[in-house]
């Protein structure tokens, strides 16, 4: 996990989104480890992303699969002219 004085340019929402874009069948537990936050927080972020139409969750057997809406607009007014796809292309 990050130290108290550490900071990053991207939010945890962006980090979770990147994880889901890289692995559409990632487990929340694994995302939590990669991002450095709790599984409960990842679950909350996934709920936020789904509610905004950024991701769609499909159930496959006992697992979830996530598809990313790359056409969704970023939320902040400074970035709202860009899409999720633009963000992911810049990071990947």
N, C-alpha and C positions, 0 to 999 in steps of 0.2 A: 504494500500500500504506500501511497505517497505520504511524505512527511508534511507536517502542518505548514511549513513555509514554502513547500513546492506548489507550483501552479503550472497550468498548461494553457495553450491557446484555445483549445477546444473543450466544450462542455462534456459532461458524462453522457448526455443525450447523443452527442455526435460520436463519442467513442462506442457506445452501444450500437448505434446505426452502422458504423464501420464494421464492427464484428458481425452483424447480421448480413451485411452486404457481402462479406468475405465467405461466410458459411451460413447458408440459409437454414441449416438444420442444427445450428449451435444450441447447446444446452445453456440455460440461464446460469447454471453453476459455473460453466466454463467461461462465459462472458464476464461474470463477476470477477473471476480470477484474473482474466486478461486486463480488465479495466481498473481493478483495484478497489471495487466497491462491493457491497453486500448483494447477495442474491435477491433479497427483498427489494433493494433499490433498483436493481436491473428489471425486476418484474414491474415496478412502478413506471419506469421509463418506457418499457415495451408497451404498457397500457397507454401512456401518453402518445407515443408514436402511432399506435393503432388508431386512437381517437382522432388524431389529426389527419389520418389518411396517408401517413408516410410509409407505413408497413401494413401488410395484410397477413393474418395468421391463419394457417390451414392445419388441420389435425390430420396426421398420417399415422395410423395405428396408435401407439402410445406416445408419440412425439409430435412436436409442433414443427412446422416448416414456415419460414418467413419470406415473403416477397416484398421487395422494396419498390415503392413508387418513385422512380427517379425523376418524374415530372413535377412532383410536389415542390412548392416554393418554400424557401427558407423563411422562418418566421419573423426575424428581427427586421425592422425597417431598413437598416443599413445593408442587409443582404437579401432583401425580398425580391430583388431582380434576378437572383440566382436560384437554381433548382438543386434538389438533393443530388441529382446526377452530376451537376457541376462540382459540388462539394466532394463527392466520392471520387470523381476523376482526378481531382487535385490531390487527394490523399493516397489513393491506391498506387 
